[in-house]
Amino acid sequence: MKLSDYVIRFLRDQGIRHIFAVSGGASVHLIQSIADTSGIDFICPQHEQAGAMAADAYSRVTRNLGAAISTSGPGATNMLTGVCCAYYDSIPCIYITGQVFSFRSKADSGVRQLGFQETDTVNIYRAITKYLVKINRPEQIRFELEKAVYLAKSGRPGPVLIDIPDDIQRVEVDPSQLEAFAPIEKVSNISFLKGNLDECIKLINRAKRPVIILGWGVRLAKAEMAVKKFIEKLNLPVALTWATMDMFPSDYPLLVGGFGTHGTRYGNFAVQNADLIIAIGTRLDIHHRGSPPSNFAREAHKIIVDIDRAELEKFEDLDIDTDVLIQSDVKVFLEAVNHRINEIAVHNISKWKEQIRKWKMRFPICPPKYYNETEVNPYVFVRILSDELMRGDTIVADTGCALAWTMQAFQFKPNQRLFHDFNNTSMGYALPASIGASLALGGQRIICIVGDGSLQMNIQELVTAIRHFLPIKIFVINNGGYSMIRQTQDQWLDSKYLASSVVGGLAFPDFTKVAQAYGYKTLIIDKNNEIRNKIRDVFHLSGPVLCDVRIPSWHRTIPQAKFGRPIEDNEPLLNRKEFLRNMIIKPI
């Protein structure tokens, strides 16, 4: 069997049905092997970055591996940003790069390049993969593939990369003679949790204003049912990071909502006024905790559960007081604490939950006056879009204000999922990720929300969706530039919109004409009162559709906390005096 055939059959046997592959001199044998192998197919993105992002989304949706292939040199380097998306969000993907012939490798000769399109892929990717290896001998292939997949999925997951020289791809191998990888499986033992659980139970029993915070680690651990049991048994309010905003429907009675620098006022008031924070599977990055870090939930005891020891140890460096740090798989922790749930007697916190309800009523994200505007208000658009979507729909959002508006205003229904590369948060993710998601779901429709600037980063992938006639409904948030950057320039640079707007140096095409050239059906929304009917028109059309949502460029994310201010101190405040009067803990 040719080694490249062995590689592809191995990937197929992992449950992968599509590999995103861009052809090149050092990848043709791998691609040919896909064509020669039943049960797996290749998808041709127009750019390796998009292929890596599509593989990332494929993994998120299937909760299995995603895979992408590139050639050597520029093909390999083009994948880099997409691999970062997977690494920072702990997504298990396998990336395979072709490499120049072994005898053309520069090795340690000191020259910059010996083979044509040679690049030291392994060293370039070392900081953004969980495991990587260059295959130097054909006999390594089984061992390295099995090791890579094991590491990609175990512990804190992440992407792996295997670099395979062209000549080695062509070698004949005997699978029965290849060395296997034998992982040392750790025996599950929850006894190490006992002392920590004792302290957790004491803190929960004393709390009068508790808030649970859920992060992406809950999804990675497939602990959704366990965490729901924990929340509902104790009847505790739950705040969500962006990666878990779709975990509960928006009318869930215990839901606090989003929080952080681009969160909601009521979410931030709840977190900042809590006397106990139980953070499960979240690293509490700067967008969640605000700045300075020491101000985060400053009167609260803090229990933090994370599988990564380094994520726990960082809190001392950040000057954030913590009470219990638990290094554990989230599901293991939740099952252990649920086993002892009868030992927990939560105070009557009805007044606390009523206070949260009042904050929600006082500070709505989408007040009635927004609907009275003539031009499209982004919050109204997102709210109506969420009204029109069905249970079980899949949404993929890009970065910037398109993401912030979505996270603030979207009203989730049961079984809906929203995907984004939450930590790398790269412009251009949503379109290729929508392609990966649709293929993973067997051609199901995907709602793609993407800013004008973000679409430009991977606009070539419009044709990939057309090529496979994927029912991706693309809503372009078209406001003439990078609104999140303009908001930063408002705060720090006297609203000089250099390199963030059309007048400041950017250039954008007519997106409907570009989409039509690719073969899309297109619509335009430029009035508030036509949003609902136009969205319905989009959904009535079959196949890929692009809707140009034209929003005035002055719209900003409201609220947003300015760097250096406490996250409850969002601007602009509707009534600062009333806000301070209602605060349980006044800001420093």
C-alpha positions as CSV (number, residue, x, y, z in Angstrom):
1,M,0.0,0.0,0.0
2,K,1.3,3.5,-0.8
3,L,2.0,5.5,2.3
4,S,-0.4,8.3,1.3
5,D,-3.2,5.7,0.9
6,Y,-2.5,4.5,4.4
7,V,-2.7,8.1,5.7
8,I,-6.1,8.8,4.1
9,R,-7.5,5.4,5.2
10,F,-6.4,6.2,8.7
11,L,-8.2,9.5,8.7
12,R,-11.3,7.9,7.2
13,D,-11.3,5.4,10.0
14,Q,-11.3,8.2,12.5
15,G,-14.7,9.2,11.3
16,I,-13.6,12.1,9.0
17,R,-15.7,12.3,5.9
18,H,-14.3,15.5,4.3
19,I,-10.7,16.8,4.1
20,F,-10.1,20.4,3.0
21,A,-7.2,20.3,0.6
22,V,-5.4,22.8,-1.6
23,S,-3.3,21.1,-4.3
24,G,0.4,21.6,-4.8
25,G,3.5,19.7,-5.9
26,A,4.0,18.2,-2.5
27,S,0.4,17.3,-1.8
28,V,-0.8,15.7,-5.0
29,H,-0.2,12.1,-3.8
30,L,-2.3,12.7,-0.7
31,I,-5.1,14.2,-2.7
32,Q,-5.0,11.4,-5.2
33,S,-5.3,9.0,-2.3
34,I,-8.4,10.7,-1.1
35,A,-10.0,10.2,-4.5
36,D,-8.9,6.5,-4.4
37,T,-10.4,5.9,-1.0
38,S,-14.1,5.2,-0.5
39,G,-16.0,6.9,2.3
40,I,-14.0,10.2,2.3
41,D,-13.8,13.1,-0.1
42,F,-11.8,16.2,-0.6
43,I,-13.2,19.8,-0.6
44,C,-11.1,22.4,-2.5
45,P,-11.1,25.8,-0.7
46,Q,-9.6,28.7,-2.6
47,H,-7.0,29.4,0.1
48,E,-5.2,27.2,2.7
49,Q,-6.2,29.6,5.5
50,A,-9.8,29.0,4.6
51,G,-9.2,25.2,4.5
52,A,-7.8,25.3,8.0
53,M,-10.7,27.3,9.3
54,A,-13.2,25.0,7.6
55,A,-11.5,22.0,9.3
56,D,-11.7,23.8,12.6
57,A,-15.5,24.4,12.2
58,Y,-15.9,20.8,11.0
59,S,-14.4,19.6,14.2
60,R,-16.5,21.9,16.4
61,V,-19.7,20.7,14.8
62,T,-19.0,17.0,14.6
63,R,-17.2,17.0,18.0
64,N,-14.6,14.8,16.3
65,L,-11.5,15.6,14.3
66,G,-11.3,18.1,11.4
67,A,-8.6,17.7,8.7
68,A,-6.9,19.9,6.1
69,I,-4.0,19.3,3.7
70,S,-1.6,21.8,2.1
71,T,1.5,21.6,0.0
72,S,4.9,22.7,1.3
73,G,6.3,26.3,1.6
74,P,3.6,29.0,1.0
75,G,0.8,26.4,1.2
76,A,1.9,25.4,4.7
77,T,2.4,29.0,5.9
78,N,-1.0,30.0,4.5
79,M,-2.6,27.6,6.9
80,L,-1.1,29.3,10.0
81,T,-4.0,31.6,11.0
82,G,-6.6,28.8,10.7
83,V,-4.4,26.5,12.9
84,C,-4.2,29.3,15.5
85,C,-8.0,29.3,15.6
86,A,-8.0,25.7,16.5
87,Y,-5.1,25.9,19.0
88,Y,-6.5,28.8,21.1
89,D,-9.9,27.3,21.3
90,S,-8.6,23.7,22.0
91,I,-10.1,22.2,18.9
92,P,-8.8,18.7,17.8
93,C,-7.8,19.0,14.2
94,I,-5.2,17.1,12.2
95,Y,-3.3,19.2,9.7
96,I,-1.0,17.5,7.1
97,T,1.5,19.4,5.1
98,G,3.5,18.1,2.2
99,Q,7.2,18.7,2.3
100,V,10.0,18.7,-0.3
101,F,11.9,15.5,-1.2
102,S,14.0,14.3,1.7
103,F,17.2,14.5,-0.2
104,R,16.4,18.2,-1.1
105,S,15.9,19.1,2.6
106,K,18.2,21.8,3.9
107,A,18.4,20.0,7.3
108,D,21.1,21.7,9.4
109,S,23.2,22.8,6.4
110,G,22.8,26.5,7.3
111,V,21.3,27.5,4.0
112,R,17.9,29.2,4.0
113,Q,16.3,26.9,1.5
114,L,17.5,23.9,-0.6
115,G,14.4,22.3,-2.1
116,F,11.9,24.3,-4.2
117,Q,9.2,25.8,-1.9
118,E,10.9,24.4,1.1
119,T,10.0,25.8,4.5
120,D,10.8,24.5,8.0
121,T,7.1,23.9,8.8
122,V,7.7,22.1,12.0
123,N,9.5,25.0,13.7
124,I,7.1,27.6,12.4
125,Y,4.1,25.7,13.9
126,R,5.7,24.6,17.1
127,A,4.1,27.3,19.2
128,I,0.5,26.8,17.9
129,T,0.1,23.0,17.9
130,K,-0.3,20.4,20.6
131,Y,1.9,18.0,18.8
132,L,3.8,18.0,15.5
133,V,6.3,15.9,13.7
134,K,8.1,15.6,10.4
135,I,8.1,12.0,9.0
136,N,11.7,11.1,8.2
137,R,11.1,7.3,7.8
138,P,8.1,5.5,6.3
139,E,8.1,3.1,9.2
140,Q,7.1,6.0,11.5
141,I,3.7,6.7,9.9
142,R,1.3,4.6,11.9
143,F,3.0,5.4,15.3
144,E,2.9,9.2,14.6
145,L,-0.6,9.3,13.2
146,E,-2.0,7.3,16.2
147,K,0.0,9.5,18.6
148,A,-1.1,12.7,17.0
149,V,-4.8,11.8,17.1
150,Y,-4.5,10.6,20.7
151,L,-2.9,13.8,21.8
152,A,-5.3,16.0,19.8
153,K,-8.3,14.5,21.7
154,S,-6.9,13.9,25.2
155,G,-6.6,16.3,28.1
156,R,-7.0,19.8,26.8
157,P,-7.6,19.1,23.1
158,G,-5.8,20.9,20.3
159,P,-4.5,20.8,16.7
160,V,-1.7,18.5,15.6
161,L,0.4,18.7,12.4
162,I,2.3,16.1,10.5
163,D,4.8,17.1,7.8
164,I,5.3,14.4,5.2
165,P,8.0,14.7,2.5
166,D,6.9,14.1,-1.1
167,D,9.1,11.0,-1.6
168,I,7.9,9.4,1.6
169,Q,4.3,9.8,0.6
170,R,5.0,7.6,-2.5
171,V,6.7,4.7,-0.6
172,E,5.0,1.3,-0.4
173,V,4.4,0.2,3.2
174,D,3.0,-3.0,4.8
175,P,0.4,-1.9,7.4
176,S,0.9,-5.1,9.4
177,Q,4.6,-4.3,9.9
178,L,4.1,-0.7,11.1
179,E,4.7,0.1,14.8
180,A,1.6,1.1,16.8
181,F,1.4,3.8,19.4
182,A,0.4,2.6,22.8
183,P,-0.8,5.4,25.1
184,I,-0.5,5.1,28.8
185,E,-4.1,5.6,29.9
186,K,-4.6,7.4,33.2
187,V,-6.9,5.7,35.6
188,S,-9.8,8.0,36.5
189,N,-9.6,8.9,40.2
190,I,-11.7,11.6,41.8
191,S,-10.2,11.2,45.3
192,F,-7.9,14.1,44.6
193,L,-11.0,16.3,44.5
194,K,-12.2,15.6,48.0
195,G,-10.4,18.4,49.9
196,N,-11.3,20.9,47.2
197,L,-14.9,19.7,47.1
198,D,-15.2,20.1,50.9
199,E,-14.1,23.8,50.5
200,C,-16.4,24.3,47.5
201,I,-19.4,23.1,49.5
202,K,-18.6,25.4,52.4
203,L,-18.3,28.4,50.1
204,I,-21.6,27.6,48.3
205,N,-23.4,27.0,51.6
206,R,-22.3,30.5,52.8
207,A,-23.0,32.4,49.6
208,K,-25.9,34.9,49.4
209,R,-25.1,36.3,45.9
210,P,-23.6,33.3,43.9
211,V,-23.1,33.3,40.2
212,I,-21.9,30.3,38.1
213,I,-19.8,31.1,35.0
214,L,-19.6,28.6,32.2
215,G,-16.9,28.4,29.6
216,W,-16.0,26.5,26.5
217,G,-14.4,23.7,28.6
218,V,-18.0,22.5,29.4
219,R,-18.6,21.8,25.7
220,L,-15.1,20.3,25.3
221,A,-15.8,17.9,28.1
222,K,-19.2,17.1,26.8
223,A,-20.5,18.0,30.3
224,E,-23.7,19.9,29.3
225,M,-26.0,17.5,31.1
226,A,-23.9,17.4,34.2
227,V,-23.6,21.1,34.5
228,K,-27.4,21.6,33.9
229,K,-28.0,19.1,36.8
230,F,-25.6,21.1,39.0
231,I,-27.3,24.4,38.2
232,E,-30.9,23.3,38.5
233,K,-30.4,21.2,41.6
234,L,-28.9,24.2,43.4
235,N,-31.1,26.8,41.6
236,L,-28.2,29.1,41.0
237,P,-27.9,32.0,38.5
238,V,-25.6,31.3,35.5
239,A,-23.6,33.7,33.5
240,L,-22.2,32.7,30.1
241,T,-19.0,33.4,28.2
242,W,-19.4,33.9,24.5
243,A,-18.5,30.3,23.8
244,T,-21.5,29.1,25.8
245,M,-24.1,31.7,25.0
246,D,-26.0,29.1,23.0
247,M,-26.1,26.5,25.9
248,F,-29.5,27.7,27.3
249,P,-32.4,29.3,25.6
250,S,-32.7,33.0,26.3
251,D,-35.8,32.5,28.4
252,Y,-34.1,30.1,30.7
253,P,-35.2,31.2,34.2
254,L,-31.7,31.0,35.8
255,L,-29.9,32.7,33.0
256,V,-28.0,35.9,33.9
257,G,-26.7,36.4,30.3
258,G,-23.4,37.6,28.9
259,F,-20.9,39.7,30.7
260,G,-17.5,41.3,30.2
261,T,-16.1,44.2,28.3
262,H,-18.6,43.6,25.4
263,G,-21.3,42.0,27.5
264,T,-24.5,43.3,29.0
265,R,-24.9,45.8,31.9
266,Y,-27.1,43.4,33.8
267,G,-24.6,40.6,33.3
268,N,-21.8,42.7,34.6
269,F,-23.7,44.0,37.6
270,A,-24.5,40.4,38.6
271,V,-20.9,39.2,38.2
272,Q,-19.4,42.3,39.9
273,N,-21.8,42.2,42.8
274,A,-21.6,38.4,43.4
275,D,-20.2,37.1,46.7
276,L,-19.3,33.8,45.1
277,I,-18.1,33.0,41.6
278,I,-17.9,29.4,40.4
279,A,-16.1,29.5,37.1
280,I,-16.2,26.2,35.3
281,G,-14.2,25.5,32.1
282,T,-13.3,29.1,31.4
283,R,-9.9,30.8,31.5
284,L,-11.6,34.2,32.3
285,D,-9.7,36.1,29.7
286,I,-9.4,39.9,29.6
287,H,-12.8,40.3,27.8
288,H,-14.5,38.6,30.7
289,R,-12.6,40.0,33.7
290,G,-11.9,43.5,32.4
291,S,-9.1,45.7,33.6
292,P,-7.4,46.0,35.9
293,P,-7.7,42.2,36.7
294,S,-7.8,42.8,40.4
295,N,-11.2,44.6,40.0
296,F,-12.9,41.5,38.7
297,A,-15.7,40.4,41.1
298,R,-13.6,42.0,43.8
299,E,-15.9,41.1,46.8
300,A,-16.5,37.5,45.7
301,H,-14.9,34.3,46.8
302,K,-13.8,32.4,43.6
303,I,-13.8,28.7,42.7
304,I,-12.2,28.1,39.4
305,V,-12.2,24.7,37.6
306,D,-9.9,24.1,34.6
307,I,-8.1,21.2,33.1
308,D,-4.9,23.2,32.4
309,R,-2.7,23.9,35.4
310,A,-1.1,26.9,33.7
311,E,-4.4,28.6,33.3
312,L,-5.0,28.3,37.1
313,E,-1.5,29.4,38.1
314,K,-1.8,32.6,36.0
315,F,-4.3,34.1,38.5
316,E,-1.6,34.8,41.0
317,D,0.4,36.8,38.4
318,L,-2.8,38.7,37.5
319,D,-3.4,39.7,41.1
320,I,-6.8,38.1,41.2
321,D,-7.7,36.7,44.6
322,T,-8.9,33.1,44.3
323,D,-10.1,30.6,47.0
324,V,-10.2,27.2,45.3
325,L,-8.3,26.3,42.2
326,I,-9.2,22.9,40.9
327,Q,-7.3,21.2,38.0
328,S,-9.7,18.7,36.6
329,D,-11.6,17.7,33.6
330,V,-14.9,19.6,33.9
331,K,-17.1,16.5,33.6
332,V,-15.1,14.7,36.3
333,F,-15.5,17.7,38.7
334,L,-19.2,18.0,38.0
335,E,-19.9,14.4,38.5
336,A,-18.0,14.5,41.7
337,V,-19.9,17.5,43.1
338,N,-23.2,16.2,41.8
339,H,-22.5,13.0,43.8
340,R,-22.4,15.2,46.9
341,I,-25.2,17.6,45.9
342,N,-27.3,16.7,49.0
343,E,-24.6,18.2,51.2
344,I,-25.2,21.6,49.7
345,A,-27.8,23.8,51.3
346,V,-28.0,27.1,49.4
347,H,-29.3,30.2,51.2
348,N,-32.6,31.6,50.1
349,I,-31.3,33.8,47.3
350,S,-34.7,35.0,45.9
351,K,-33.8,38.6,46.6
352,W,-30.6,38.2,44.7
353,K,-32.3,36.7,41.7
354,E,-35.0,39.4,41.8
355,Q,-32.2,42.1,41.8
356,I,-30.8,40.5,38.6
357,R,-34.3,40.5,37.1
358,K,-34.6,44.2,37.9
359,W,-31.3,44.9,36.2
360,K,-32.4,43.1,33.1
361,M,-35.6,45.1,33.0
362,R,-33.7,48.4,33.6
363,F,-31.0,47.9,31.0
364,P,-32.4,46.2,28.0
365,I,-30.0,45.6,25.1
366,C,-32.5,46.4,22.5
367,P,-34.9,49.1,23.9
368,P,-38.1,50.0,22.0
369,K,-36.7,53.3,20.7
370,Y,-34.2,51.4,18.5
371,Y,-37.2,50.1,16.4
372,N,-38.3,53.6,15.6
373,E,-35.1,54.4,13.7
374,T,-35.4,54.7,9.9
375,E,-32.1,53.1,8.9
376,V,-31.0,49.7,10.0
377,N,-30.2,49.5,13.7
378,P,-27.8,46.5,14.2
379,Y,-29.4,45.5,17.5
380,V,-32.9,45.4,15.9
381,F,-31.5,43.4,13.0
382,V,-29.9,40.8,15.2
383,R,-33.0,40.6,17.4
384,I,-35.4,40.1,14.4
385,L,-33.0,37.6,12.8
386,S,-33.0,35.5,16.0
387,D,-36.9,35.7,16.0
388,E,-37.0,34.3,12.5
389,L,-34.6,31.4,13.0
390,M,-35.7,27.9,13.9
391,R,-34.9,25.6,16.8
392,G,-31.8,23.7,15.9
393,D,-30.4,26.3,13.5
394,T,-26.6,26.7,13.3
395,I,-25.1,30.2,13.3
396,V,-21.5,31.1,12.5
397,A,-20.4,34.7,13.3
398,D,-17.3,36.6,12.4
399,T,-15.4,39.0,14.6
400,G,-15.7,42.7,15.5
401,C,-19.0,44.4,16.0
402,A,-20.8,41.8,14.0
403,L,-19.9,39.4,16.7
404,A,-20.5,41.8,19.7
405,W,-23.9,42.8,18.4
406,T,-24.9,39.2,17.9
407,M,-23.7,38.1,21.3
408,Q,-25.5,41.0,23.0
409,A,-28.9,40.9,21.1
410,F,-29.4,37.4,19.9
411,Q,-32.2,35.5,21.6
412,F,-31.4,31.8,21.5
413,K,-33.9,29.0,21.0
414,P,-33.4,25.4,22.2
415,N,-30.8,23.4,20.4
416,Q,-29.4,26.3,18.4
417,R,-25.6,26.4,18.1
418,L,-23.4,29.4,17.5
419,F,-19.8,29.0,16.4
420,H,-16.9,31.4,16.3
421,D,-13.1,31.2,16.8
422,F,-13.6,32.9,20.2
423,N,-9.9,33.4,21.2
424,N,-8.1,34.0,18.0
425,T,-11.2,35.8,16.7
426,S,-9.7,36.3,13.2
427,M,-11.3,38.3,10.5
428,G,-12.5,36.0,7.7
429,Y,-13.4,33.0,9.8
430,A,-17.1,32.9,9.3
431,L,-17.5,32.1,5.6
432,P,-15.0,29.1,5.5
433,A,-16.3,28.0,8.9
434,S,-19.8,28.0,7.5
435,I,-18.7,25.8,4.7
436,G,-17.1,23.3,7.1
437,A,-20.2,23.4,9.3
438,S,-22.6,22.8,6.5
439,L,-20.6,19.8,5.2
440,A,-20.3,18.4,8.7
441,L,-24.1,18.6,9.0
442,G,-24.8,16.9,5.7
443,G,-25.6,20.1,3.8
444,Q,-27.8,21.7,6.4
445,R,-28.4,25.4,6.2
446,I,-26.0,27.7,8.0
447,I,-26.6,31.3,9.1
448,C,-23.4,33.3,8.4
449,I,-23.1,36.7,10.1
450,V,-20.0,38.5,8.8
451,G,-18.8,42.1,8.7
452,D,-17.8,43.8,5.4
453,G,-14.2,43.9,6.4
454,S,-14.2,40.3,7.5
455,L,-15.8,39.0,4.3
456,Q,-13.1,40.7,2.3
457,M,-10.5,38.5,4.1
458,N,-11.8,35.3,2.6
459,I,-14.3,36.5,-0.1
460,Q,-12.9,34.0,-2.5
461,E,-14.7,31.3,-0.6
462,L,-18.0,32.5,-1.9
463,V,-17.3,30.2,-4.9
464,T,-16.6,27.2,-2.7
465,A,-20.1,27.4,-1.3
466,I,-21.5,27.7,-4.8
467,R,-19.4,24.8,-6.1
468,H,-21.1,22.5,-3.5
469,F,-24.5,24.4,-3.5
470,L,-24.4,24.7,0.2
471,P,-27.4,26.5,1.7
472,I,-25.4,29.1,3.5
473,K,-27.4,32.3,4.2
474,I,-24.8,35.1,4.4
475,F,-25.7,38.3,6.2
476,V,-23.1,41.0,5.5
477,I,-23.0,43.6,8.2
478,N,-22.0,46.4,5.9
479,N,-21.1,49.6,7.7
480,G,-18.2,50.9,5.6
481,G,-15.3,49.6,7.6
482,Y,-14.0,48.2,10.9
483,S,-16.5,49.5,13.4
484,M,-14.8,47.9,16.4
485,I,-11.6,49.6,15.5
486,R,-13.4,52.9,15.0
487,Q,-14.8,52.6,18.5
488,T,-11.3,52.2,19.8
489,Q,-10.2,55.2,17.8
490,D,-13.2,57.1,19.4
491,Q,-11.8,56.3,22.8
492,W,-8.1,56.9,22.3
493,L,-7.5,58.8,19.0
494,D,-10.0,61.6,18.8
495,S,-12.1,59.6,16.3
496,K,-9.5,59.7,13.5
497,Y,-10.6,56.7,11.5
498,L,-7.3,55.9,9.8
499,A,-7.2,52.5,8.1
500,S,-10.7,51.6,9.6
501,S,-13.1,53.3,7.2
502,V,-13.6,54.1,3.5
503,V,-12.6,57.7,4.1
504,G,-9.6,56.5,6.1
505,G,-8.0,54.4,3.4
506,L,-10.1,51.2,3.1
507,A,-11.9,50.2,-0.1
508,F,-14.8,47.9,-0.5
509,P,-16.7,46.5,-3.5
510,D,-20.4,46.3,-4.1
511,F,-20.9,43.0,-2.3
512,T,-24.1,42.2,-4.1
513,K,-22.5,42.5,-7.5
514,V,-19.5,40.4,-6.4
515,A,-21.9,37.7,-5.1
516,Q,-23.9,37.8,-8.2
517,A,-20.7,37.2,-10.3
518,Y,-20.1,34.1,-8.2
519,G,-23.7,32.9,-8.8
520,Y,-25.5,34.0,-5.6
521,K,-29.0,35.3,-5.2
522,T,-28.8,38.6,-3.4
523,L,-30.9,41.0,-1.4
524,I,-30.3,44.4,0.3
525,I,-31.7,45.5,3.7
526,D,-31.3,49.3,4.3
527,K,-34.4,50.1,6.4
528,N,-35.5,49.0,9.8
529,N,-39.1,48.4,8.8
530,E,-38.1,45.9,6.1
531,I,-35.8,43.7,8.1
532,R,-38.3,41.0,9.0
533,N,-39.7,40.6,5.5
534,K,-36.3,40.6,3.8
535,I,-35.0,38.0,6.2
536,R,-37.9,35.8,5.4
537,D,-37.2,36.3,1.7
538,V,-33.6,35.1,2.2
539,F,-34.9,31.9,3.9
540,H,-37.4,31.3,1.1
541,L,-34.6,31.1,-1.4
542,S,-32.8,27.9,-2.0
543,G,-29.0,27.4,-2.0
544,P,-26.4,30.1,-1.1
545,V,-27.8,33.6,-0.6
546,L,-26.0,36.8,0.3
547,C,-27.9,39.6,2.0
548,D,-26.3,43.0,2.2
549,V,-27.3,44.6,5.5
550,R,-26.5,48.3,5.2
551,I,-25.9,49.9,8.6
552,P,-24.9,53.5,9.3
553,S,-21.2,53.7,10.1
554,W,-21.8,55.6,13.4
555,H,-23.3,52.6,15.2
556,R,-21.2,51.2,18.0
557,T,-21.3,48.4,20.5
558,I,-23.3,49.6,23.5
559,P,-22.3,48.9,26.2
560,Q,-18.6,48.5,26.0
561,A,-16.2,49.0,28.9
562,K,-13.2,51.2,28.1
563,F,-9.8,49.7,28.9
564,G,-8.8,50.5,32.5
565,R,-12.3,50.9,33.8
566,P,-14.2,48.3,35.8
567,I,-16.5,46.1,33.7
568,E,-19.6,47.3,35.5
569,D,-18.7,50.9,34.5
570,N,-19.9,50.7,30.9
571,E,-20.3,53.6,28.6
572,P,-22.6,55.4,27.8
573,L,-24.6,54.9,31.0
574,L,-28.3,55.7,30.7
575,N,-28.5,57.3,34.1
576,R,-25.3,57.1,36.1
577,K,-26.8,58.4,39.3
578,E,-29.5,55.8,39.3
579,F,-26.9,53.1,38.5
580,L,-24.7,54.0,41.4
581,R,-27.7,54.2,43.7
582,N,-28.8,50.7,42.8
583,M,-25.4,49.1,43.1
584,I,-24.9,46.7,46.0
585,I,-21.2,47.4,45.8
586,K,-20.1,50.8,44.5
587,P,-17.2,51.0,42.1
588,I,-13.8,51.9,43.3
